[in-house]
Amino acid sequence: MRLTISHKTQYHYDEPVHYALQQLRLTPKPRAGQKVLSWKTNIEGGVKQLEYDDQHNNHVELVSFDDGRSDITIHCEGVVETVDNSGIVGMHGGFAPLWLFLRSTPLTRAGNNVRKLVKAAGGDFSGDVDRLHALSAEIGRTVEYETGRTSASTTAEETLDAGHGVCQDHTHVFVAAARLMGFPARYVSGYLMMDDRVEQDAAHAWAEAYVEGIGWIGFDVSNGICPDERYVRVATGLDYMEAAPISGMRLGDSKESMVVTLQVQQQ
């Protein structure tokens, strides 16, 4: 399947910004099952300072703001060819060792709530993949999908306490629980072609767990499936903070507003 993607993020500040830097993780990963046919990133109100691949093989662009700007626009677009591998990404590669993905982070710390969830998802399963599918289903039952109730700083434990969240929260809970079960796990940010719309409010997120003999396998808790040809992998990390599409810093106390325009459709 060939997917065309247009992702525009517009920032406005109530006072001119004199210094700011942003890291962009917006370039899809080329690998088995996903071929990037074309991709470009345009910046209005800023300058690309450098590009590099980080420890997770994410392609990162570092952008600085033009001095005194109140508006900046980041627009990336391209065409990606995908195939359905039933969620299987393949063997581990890159600079980060596999054992690193067993390490918890503040967002994915496994406390009493995660331990209870793992116990509730337990059972007599024929293999590791079945155990992970059961975990995904249990999270879907426990955490209702609901927008506007959580933030980027909401932890896995807080999500389970609240009983609601979005794809980011589902992913953090899955990653925390899978690591507690002994599976290396990571956060994935990317795009999903929706069946009922072209215009979307935000990018998507899901999890991947590593199973011996198979490799990395994706689990989209929010939709209750393994990623198929409608999904485009962009960035991976231990949690959202390492895979966020855009992150950065600025000097000053100006208030920021943001508008995202995203289109994902079959070519």
C-alpha positions in Angstrom: 0.0 0.0 0.0 1.2 3.5 -0.8 0.3 6.1 1.7 0.6 9.9 1.2 1.2 11.9 4.4 1.0 15.6 5.0 1.7 16.7 8.6 1.8 20.5 9.4 2.4 21.9 12.9 2.0 25.7 13.4 3.2 27.4 16.6 2.2 30.9 17.7 3.6 32.8 20.6 2.1 35.9 22.2 5.5 37.5 22.4 8.5 37.3 20.0 10.8 34.4 20.7 14.5 35.3 20.6 16.0 31.8 21.1 14.5 28.3 20.7 15.6 24.9 19.5 13.4 21.9 18.4 14.2 18.3 17.7 12.1 16.9 14.9 11.5 13.1 14.7 9.3 13.2 11.7 11.0 11.1 9.1 9.7 7.5 8.7 12.1 4.7 9.3 13.1 2.7 6.1 13.2 -1.0 6.9 11.7 -4.3 6.0 8.0 -3.8 5.3 8.3 0.0 5.0 9.9 1.9 2.1 10.1 5.6 2.1 9.6 6.7 -1.5 9.8 10.4 -0.9 10.0 12.7 2.2 10.8 16.3 2.9 10.5 18.7 5.8 10.0 22.5 5.3 10.4 25.1 8.0 8.9 28.6 7.9 10.4 30.9 10.6 13.4 28.7 11.4 16.5 27.1 10.1 17.7 23.4 10.1 21.0 23.4 11.9 21.9 19.8 11.5 20.6 16.2 11.1 21.6 13.0 12.7 20.4 9.5 13.7 20.0 8.9 17.4 20.6 5.8 19.5 17.2 4.4 18.3 18.0 5.0 14.6 15.5 7.8 14.6 16.3 10.5 12.1 16.5 13.8 14.0 16.5 17.3 12.5 17.6 20.1 14.8 15.8 23.4 14.1 16.5 26.9 15.5 14.0 29.7 15.4 14.6 32.9 13.6 15.3 35.7 16.2 12.1 37.6 17.1 9.6 35.3 15.4 6.1 34.9 16.8 5.1 32.1 14.4 6.8 29.0 13.1 5.5 26.3 10.8 6.9 22.8 10.4 5.5 20.9 7.4 6.6 17.4 6.4 5.1 15.4 3.6 5.9 12.3 1.5 5.0 8.9 0.2 5.6 5.6 2.1 5.1 2.1 0.7 4.0 -0.5 3.3 3.2 -4.2 3.5 1.2 -6.2 6.1 3.6 -8.3 8.2 1.0 -9.0 10.9 2.8 -6.6 13.2 6.2 -8.3 13.0 9.0 -5.8 12.6 11.9 -8.3 12.8 15.1 -8.8 14.6 16.7 -6.1 16.7 19.2 -3.6 15.3 20.6 -0.2 15.9 22.9 1.3 18.4 20.9 0.6 21.6 21.3 -2.9 23.0 18.3 -5.1 23.5 18.6 -5.1 27.3 18.1 -1.4 27.4 14.4 -1.9 26.6 13.9 -3.7 29.9 14.7 -0.5 31.8 11.8 1.5 33.2 11.5 5.2 32.9 9.4 7.7 35.0 6.6 7.4 32.5 6.7 3.6 32.5 7.5 2.7 36.1 5.7 -0.5 37.1 4.0 0.0 40.5 1.1 -1.8 42.2 -1.4 -0.9 39.4 0.8 -2.4 36.7 1.4 -5.5 38.8 -2.3 -6.0 39.3 -2.9 -5.6 35.6 -0.2 -8.2 34.7 -1.8 -10.6 37.2 -5.3 -10.0 35.7 -3.9 -10.7 32.2 -2.2 -13.9 33.3 -3.3 -17.4 32.4 -2.3 -20.6 30.7 -1.1 -19.5 27.3 0.6 -21.6 24.5 3.3 -19.0 24.0 4.7 -15.5 24.5 2.7 -13.9 21.6 -0.5 -15.1 23.2 0.5 -13.7 26.5 1.2 -10.3 24.9 -2.1 -10.3 23.1 -3.9 -11.1 26.4 -2.0 -8.1 28.0 -3.1 -5.8 25.2 -6.8 -6.9 25.5 -6.7 -6.5 29.3 -5.4 -2.9 29.0 -8.1 -2.2 26.5 -10.7 -3.4 28.9 -9.2 -1.5 31.9 -8.3 1.8 30.3 -11.2 3.4 28.3 -10.1 5.5 25.3 -11.0 9.1 26.1 -9.4 12.3 24.9 -8.7 15.4 26.9 -8.2 13.8 30.2 -4.4 13.1 30.2 -1.2 14.8 29.1 2.3 13.9 27.9 3.4 13.7 31.5 0.8 11.1 32.6 2.5 8.0 33.8 1.4 4.4 33.3 0.4 4.1 37.0 -1.7 7.3 36.8 -3.4 6.1 33.7 -4.5 2.9 35.4 -5.6 4.9 38.4 -7.8 7.1 36.2 -9.1 4.3 34.0 -9.0 6.3 30.8 -6.5 7.7 28.3 -5.4 7.9 24.7 -3.1 5.9 22.5 0.0 7.4 24.3 -1.3 6.2 27.7 -2.3 2.8 26.4 1.3 2.5 25.0 3.0 3.5 28.2 0.9 0.9 30.2 1.7 -1.8 27.7 5.4 -1.0 27.8 5.5 -0.9 31.6 3.6 -4.2 31.9 5.6 -6.1 29.1 8.9 -5.1 30.8 7.6 -6.4 34.1 6.8 -9.7 32.4 10.4 -9.9 31.1 9.9 -8.7 27.5 12.0 -5.8 26.1 9.4 -3.2 25.0 9.5 0.2 23.3 7.2 3.1 22.4 6.5 3.8 18.7 5.2 7.1 17.2 3.9 7.2 13.7 0.9 7.5 11.4 -2.2 5.5 10.9 -4.5 5.7 7.9 -8.0 5.8 9.3 -10.8 4.0 7.5 -13.4 6.7 8.0 -11.4 10.0 7.5 -8.5 11.7 5.9 -8.1 14.6 8.2 -6.7 13.7 11.7 -6.1 15.6 14.9 -2.8 14.0 15.8 -0.2 11.3 15.0 -0.6 7.9 16.5 1.3 5.7 19.0 1.6 2.0 19.7 4.0 -0.4 21.4 6.4 -3.1 20.3 7.6 -6.0 22.4 10.5 -8.3 21.6 9.9 -12.1 21.5 12.8 -14.5 21.1 12.8 -16.2 17.7 10.4 -13.7 16.1 11.8 -10.2 16.9 9.9 -7.0 17.5 6.1 -7.3 17.3 3.7 -4.3 17.3 0.6 -4.0 19.5 -1.9 -1.2 19.1 -3.9 -1.3 22.3 -6.2 1.5 21.3 -7.4 -0.3 18.2 -7.0 -3.9 19.6 -4.8 -5.1 16.7 -1.3 -5.6 15.5 -0.2 -2.9 13.1 -0.8 -3.7 9.4 -0.1 -1.9 6.1 -2.1 1.2 7.2 0.6 2.0 9.8 3.8 4.0 9.2 6.6 3.8 11.8 8.4 7.0 12.4 10.3 7.0 15.8 10.9 4.6 18.6 12.2 5.0 22.2 11.9 3.9 25.8 8.8 6.1 26.1 7.1 9.1 24.6 10.0 11.5 25.6 12.4 9.6 23.3 10.0 9.2 20.4 8.1 12.5 20.5 7.6 13.9 17.0 8.7 17.4 18.1 10.4 18.3 21.4 12.6 21.2 22.4 13.2 24.3 24.5 13.0 28.1 24.3 14.0 31.1 26.4 11.3 33.5 27.7 7.8 33.4 29.2 5.8 33.7 26.0 2.7 31.6 25.8 2.5 29.0 23.1 -0.5 27.8 21.0 -0.3 25.0 18.5 -2.4 23.9 15.6 -1.8 20.5 13.9 -3.1 19.6 10.4 -2.6 15.9 9.4 -3.7 14.0 6.4 -3.0 10.3 5.8 -4.5 8.6 2.7 -3.9 5.9 0.2 -2.3 7.1 -3.0 
